[in-house]
Amino acid sequence: MAGNYNTVSKTKILEYLEQNAGRTVRAHDILLHLHETGLVVNVTTVYRCLDRLTGEGRVLKYTAEDGTQAVYQFAEPEHHCEEHLHLQCIRCGSIVHLDCDFMDDLKLHALEEHGFSIRCKNSIIYGLCKECQA
């Protein structure tokens, strides 16, 4: 597949996302991390790598709560994110996978009662995690 190759930038970005798998990060967070580790790249390179990683299914892209920017998260294959919703803390950015038994009931209810087919990939419900509520 064209464009499916690894560069130092892409590898370092994926490593950073994997290290922060439990939360979403902004492209700016990634750029700062790369600069702190001595890898000088521009923001266009970061976005290009994120687009490639998203296209490969290795990274999830969400719209931030305020709708002004995208945030990214490492796609942990064992979570099957396309099958459930996500909860995101608006304070710390942590992500909770809502991979509970009721998801099948919710999808069935939405389809049968409302004629609506739920697509869970990249779906987030915003709120506060229990740590940030304390």
C-alpha positions as CSV (number, residue, x, y, z in Angstrom):
1,M,0.0,0.0,0.0
2,A,1.4,3.4,-1.0
3,G,2.2,5.7,2.0
4,N,2.2,2.7,4.4
5,Y,5.9,3.1,5.4
6,N,7.6,4.0,8.6
7,T,9.7,7.1,9.2
8,V,11.4,8.1,12.4
9,S,8.7,10.7,13.0
10,K,5.9,8.3,12.5
11,T,7.6,5.7,14.8
12,K,8.2,8.2,17.5
13,I,4.6,9.6,17.3
14,L,3.2,6.1,17.5
15,E,5.4,5.3,20.5
16,Y,4.2,8.5,22.3
17,L,0.6,7.6,21.6
18,E,1.1,4.1,22.9
19,Q,2.7,5.4,26.1
20,N,-0.3,7.6,26.6
21,A,-2.9,5.0,25.5
22,G,-5.3,5.8,28.3
23,R,-5.9,9.3,27.2
24,T,-6.3,11.5,24.2
25,V,-3.5,13.9,23.1
26,R,-3.4,16.9,20.8
27,A,-1.0,17.3,17.9
28,H,0.6,20.1,19.8
29,D,1.3,17.7,22.7
30,I,3.0,15.3,20.3
31,L,5.0,18.1,18.7
32,L,6.3,19.3,22.2
33,H,7.2,15.8,23.1
34,L,9.2,15.3,19.9
35,H,11.0,18.5,20.4
36,E,11.8,17.6,24.0
37,T,13.4,14.4,22.8
38,G,15.5,16.1,20.2
39,L,13.5,15.3,17.1
40,V,12.7,18.6,15.4
41,V,9.8,18.3,13.0
42,N,7.1,20.8,12.0
43,V,3.4,20.5,12.9
44,T,2.5,19.6,9.3
45,T,4.7,16.5,9.6
46,V,2.9,15.6,12.8
47,Y,-0.5,15.9,11.2
48,R,0.6,14.0,8.1
49,C,1.8,11.1,10.3
50,L,-1.4,11.2,12.4
51,D,-3.5,11.0,9.2
52,R,-1.5,8.0,8.0
53,L,-1.7,6.2,11.4
54,T,-5.5,6.9,11.5
55,G,-5.9,5.6,8.0
56,E,-4.0,2.4,9.0
57,G,-6.3,2.0,12.0
58,R,-3.5,2.3,14.5
59,V,-4.7,5.6,15.9
60,L,-8.2,6.9,16.7
61,K,-9.2,10.5,15.9
62,Y,-11.8,12.3,17.9
63,T,-13.1,15.9,17.7
64,A,-12.3,17.7,21.0
65,E,-15.3,18.6,23.2
66,D,-15.2,22.2,22.1
67,G,-15.1,21.2,18.4
68,T,-12.1,23.3,17.6
69,Q,-9.4,20.7,17.2
70,A,-8.9,17.0,16.9
71,V,-7.4,14.8,19.6
72,Y,-5.8,11.4,19.0
73,Q,-5.5,8.1,20.9
74,F,-3.6,4.9,20.3
75,A,-6.0,2.2,19.0
76,E,-5.6,-0.7,21.3
77,P,-6.7,-3.7,19.2
78,E,-8.0,-5.7,22.1
79,H,-10.6,-3.0,22.9
80,H,-12.5,-3.2,19.6
81,C,-13.3,0.5,19.7
82,E,-15.7,0.3,16.7
83,E,-18.1,-1.8,18.8
84,H,-18.6,0.5,21.8
85,L,-18.9,4.1,23.0
86,H,-16.2,6.0,24.9
87,L,-16.3,8.3,27.9
88,Q,-13.7,11.1,28.1
89,C,-12.9,13.2,31.0
90,I,-12.9,16.9,30.1
91,R,-10.4,17.7,32.7
92,C,-7.6,15.1,32.4
93,G,-8.4,13.6,29.0
94,S,-8.6,10.0,30.2
95,I,-10.7,7.6,28.1
96,V,-13.0,4.9,29.4
97,H,-14.0,2.2,27.0
98,L,-17.7,1.6,27.5
99,D,-17.4,-2.0,26.4
100,C,-20.2,-3.2,28.7
101,D,-22.9,-5.8,28.1
102,F,-25.6,-3.2,27.6
103,M,-24.1,-1.9,24.3
104,D,-25.8,-4.7,22.3
105,D,-29.1,-3.7,24.0
106,L,-28.5,0.0,23.3
107,K,-27.8,-0.7,19.6
108,L,-30.8,-2.9,19.3
109,H,-33.1,-0.4,21.0
110,A,-31.8,2.4,18.8
111,L,-32.5,0.4,15.7
112,E,-35.9,-1.1,16.6
113,E,-37.4,1.9,18.4
114,H,-35.8,4.8,16.5
115,G,-34.7,3.3,13.2
116,F,-31.1,4.4,14.0
117,S,-28.0,2.3,13.4
118,I,-25.3,3.4,15.9
119,R,-21.7,3.7,14.6
120,C,-19.5,3.6,17.7
121,K,-16.1,4.3,16.1
122,N,-14.8,7.6,17.3
123,S,-17.8,8.2,19.5
124,I,-17.3,10.0,22.8
125,I,-19.5,11.1,25.7
126,Y,-17.9,13.8,27.7
127,G,-17.9,14.3,31.5
128,L,-15.7,14.0,34.5
129,C,-13.9,10.9,35.7
130,K,-14.1,9.8,39.3
131,E,-10.6,11.2,40.1
132,C,-11.4,14.6,38.7
133,Q,-14.8,14.7,40.5
134,A,-13.0,14.3,43.8
